[in-house]
Structures are given as structure tokens and as C-alpha cells.
């Protein structure tokens, strides 16, 4: 079982693939109380100069003990444009940007109501690109139906988004 992430860290994807190789069903925990300032709605990338950049998806006011599955994205700020410009600036000269940018662009042009839907959609694109099957749809992640405790520390590694590796190295399969 894994927590949901926004453009998750490489270590999260390593855990995902390890579970798949072990023929384990990978569940995404959505029944937990949403925790602010976590990878659920933010990621870390490196800009063209190698500096760490934090991208955060703003969410509507989270009520006390609101479930992750119920968190809505706020569009009061122009975060999509800011994130897209940051991604373009960080990866625009990367070897795979020209091949992959069009797969990510729609997420920064349309509004998605629920954070979990944004994360699941981005995860789907990342998985297809990592597997070098960009046009082959994958099954949507399976969400938990009851709360299951997750040991979060094991999934972060250095915390850098999988995009750093994907844009520089391309698919892994």
C-alpha cells in the first residue's frame, strides 16, 4: 500500500514496481486524514541550475480530519500556469521533454476537482511513459476502502520527483 502523491518521488515508484514484481496488488491509501505539506499535494524538482523547487497544488480549506479522497483543489491561484512554467524551465532542455511534454500539458490546462483524480491521472501518464507504452491505457489505481496505516518514510528517498529521472533517462522498460 502506498500513499497518493503529486508527481511522486522516485523511491515511491521503486516501491510500486517492487510490489508489482512480487505480484502484490498495489493499493493507494485514500482513507487517511489528509496531512498538509506532504507529497500528497506537492513535489520537489530540480531547476536547470540544479536548485530544488517545491511545487504545491493548493487545496480548498481542509477540515479537521478530512479524508484524502475528499480533498478538493483550489483554483484561486494560477498554480497550473506556475507549475507548467517551472516544469518547462526545469526540463525544457532535457533529452525527453519534447517527447513527453504533450502527455503532461492537459493536466495544466484543465481543472480537476479532486486532488486524488489529479494524482491518479498523472500517475497513469508517468507509468505509461516509464513502461515506454505512452498510448496504452492502464488500469486506474485501486484505492483503499478502509483506513490502512502506511509507513511513509520508506517511500520518499531523497524526495525528488520521478520527473527528474524520466525527463533525463526516459523509460525504464
FENFENPE-V412820 format. One record per run of one state. SS is the DSSP state (h for helix, s for strand, l for the rest). FROM is the first residue (numbers start at 1). TO is the last residue. Records with the same first field share a line. If there is no record, write none. Layout:
SS: FROM-TO  FROM-TO
This chain:
l: 1-1  4-8  22-26  30-32  34-41  47-51  57-58  60-66  71-71  74-78  92-96  109-113  131-141  144-151  156-159  170-173
s: 2-3  9-9  27-29  33-33  42-46  52-56  59-59  67-67  72-73  114-114  142-143  160-161
h: 10-21  68-70  79-91  97-108  115-130  152-155  162-169
